[in-house]
Amino acid sequence: MSWESFGVTVAAFFTLALYSFLYKDNPFYKLAEHIFAGISAGYYVGLVWHSIIKQQLWTPLFGEKQYLLIIPGIFGILMFTRFINRISWLSRLSLAFVVGSTAGITLIQQLHGMVLPQVRSTFLNVATFSGIVMVVGVISTLIYFYFSKEHKGTLGFIAQIGIWFIMISFGASFGYTVMARVSLLIGRAQFLLTNWLHIIK
Amino acid sequence: MNAFIKVISKFKELDRRYIFFLIGIAVILPLLFPLNIPLGITQPSQNLFNKVDSLEEDSKVLLTFDYYPSTLPETEPMSYAALRHLFRKNIKVITVTTIPLGALSVMEGVVKDVAREYNKEYGADYVNLGYKYGYQAVMLGMGRKISDIFPRDAYDNKLDSLPLMQKVKNYDDVDFIFIVSDNATVDYWVSLVNARFGTPMGAGVTAVMAPKCYSYLQTRQMVGLLGGMKGAAEYEKLSKNYGRAIRGMDPQSIIHFLIIFFVILGNAGYFITRKKEGSK
């Protein structure tokens, strides 16, 4: 048996072990679950070491003499001061940098890349039927989420329309989610029948 | 009529394992004995195909592998179909991933497979940039200079030593970005890269993400969209690369009918039981 077919057999065993839970909880399912959790944790540790610490700090700093990297390196080490009560406040310096830079990027990204294009395209298409439906949907849904006034009379009527739009969008999302989950099952069945059992090509 | 009502009422107490068994059969049988149920093409898939098809020879396309192995049945066929389509048209491809867990191995497997099929040469026809931590910084940094973010490719070659990368410095030199994603990175490609650098892009995403991504078509931030295994099957059909997604559409359709049947039956059982309890 080659290493490849051994790997396929192991994958097939774990697939069947996990699906055995559909009948009832059993030791094979538990074994597969625990091995998966353990391997994921180990893989992640290796990944962080290789793709962050080694690739982005150790090699450029000591191999390519990029000494500016000492600064983010120190910021990284400061994060660990959270474990020492006396100097734990130092970790806030690193956190401040992370929060500040993330907020800056996200603010621009959301406003420039999301909100403005969405608003612009919503109101550019009012000449078509679907455009009108969209404008009605956007406004009524926004009004549904306006809680500063009781939803009565005209406001209540528009909010009710908003609920319908929200329900339709939930339905569409649920339909797509069913399709996604079924696809995963089909993928596993294809793997078992093709790669493992070689019943289909 | 009473017998029918009795049977429907019984469904409330049905052991769910019978449903699991039926679903299992509905998946396996059509895979063994294909029915070839007709597959329609949606406009967003057609638009994405048309855009890629309209690219000229030697154009440069950035193909992303932003997905975890857990969604392979939906996403991997998209990558295969896209890459085959691109290589068949002699388009230069740069691959990259912003996902750490497993995506690198998947990307290497797919790219090597398809490159071998089309006899493409590494460095001249395609380059694999690999993975770099911190996708927001990576996406923005590549707009300035790709080699600043990826000084070396996935195989530790200096980027400037690769003939293809000597012609591609940043997004200005990229003609199209084809995103295949199962997570929020697609939002960042659109809202950071398209919004700031204006590079045209399209995406293949998992079915769960598709409803949200349709809004990017409305804003014209994306030219086309593939949603889930159905989208992958459509692209396979359009590009004449018949693969696993098309084969998966028979069981997909049958299970959908089965689920609709169960939903109707379940609701009928619920209303009949409620009516019976109300009349007591």
Contacts between the chains, C-beta under 8 A, distances in Angstrom:
chain1	res1	chain2	res2	distance
A	22	B	17	6.8
A	22	B	20	4.8
A	23	B	17	6.3
A	40	B	101	7.8
A	43	B	101	7.0
A	44	B	100	8.0
A	44	B	101	7.3
A	47	B	100	5.2
A	47	B	101	7.1
A	51	B	100	6.3
A	51	B	131	6.2
A	51	B	132	7.5
A	51	B	133	5.5
A	52	B	133	4.9
A	55	B	132	7.8
A	55	B	133	7.9
A	56	B	132	7.8
A	56	B	133	6.4
A	102	B	136	8.0
A	105	B	136	5.4
A	105	B	140	7.6
A	105	B	192	7.8
A	109	B	136	7.8
A	109	B	188	6.9
A	109	B	191	4.7
A	109	B	192	5.4
A	109	B	195	7.5
A	110	B	191	7.1
A	112	B	191	7.3
A	112	B	195	5.2
A	112	B	196	7.4
A	113	B	190	6.4
A	113	B	191	2.5
A	113	B	192	6.2
A	113	B	194	7.3
A	113	B	195	3.6
A	113	B	196	7.6
A	113	B	221	7.8
A	114	B	187	7.6
A	114	B	191	5.2
A	117	B	195	7.2
A	117	B	219	4.1
A	117	B	221	5.9
A	118	B	215	6.4
A	118	B	218	7.9
A	118	B	219	6.0
A	120	B	219	7.3
A	121	B	218	5.0
A	121	B	219	4.2
A	121	B	220	7.1
A	122	B	218	7.8
A	125	B	218	7.5
A	134	B	218	7.7
A	169	B	211	6.9
A	172	B	211	5.2
A	173	B	208	7.7
A	173	B	211	5.0
A	176	B	207	4.3
A	176	B	208	6.1
A	176	B	210	5.4
A	176	B	211	5.7
A	176	B	227	6.9
A	176	B	228	6.7
A	177	B	207	7.0
A	177	B	208	5.3
A	178	B	256	7.5
A	178	B	259	6.2
A	179	B	207	4.4
A	179	B	228	5.3
A	179	B	229	7.1
A	179	B	230	6.8
A	179	B	252	6.9
A	179	B	256	7.4
A	180	B	71	7.9
A	180	B	74	6.5
A	180	B	206	5.4
A	180	B	207	3.8
A	180	B	208	4.7
A	180	B	228	5.7
A	182	B	251	7.6
A	182	B	252	5.9
A	182	B	255	5.0
A	182	B	256	7.5
A	183	B	73	5.0
A	183	B	74	4.9
A	183	B	207	6.7
A	183	B	228	6.0
A	183	B	229	4.0
A	183	B	248	6.7
A	183	B	252	6.8
A	184	B	70	7.6
A	184	B	71	7.3
A	184	B	73	5.6
A	184	B	74	7.6
A	185	B	23	7.3
A	185	B	27	5.8
A	186	B	27	5.7
A	186	B	31	7.6
A	186	B	73	6.1
A	186	B	229	7.1
A	186	B	248	4.4
A	186	B	251	5.2
A	186	B	252	6.3
A	187	B	72	6.2
A	187	B	73	2.4
A	187	B	74	7.6
A	187	B	244	7.7
A	187	B	248	7.3
A	188	B	73	7.6
A	189	B	27	4.7
A	189	B	28	5.9
A	189	B	31	6.0
A	189	B	251	7.3
A	190	B	31	6.5
A	190	B	73	7.2
A	190	B	244	5.7
A	190	B	247	7.0
A	190	B	248	6.6
A	193	B	28	7.2
A	193	B	31	5.8
A	193	B	32	7.2
A	199	B	32	6.8
A	200	B	31	6.1
A	200	B	32	6.6
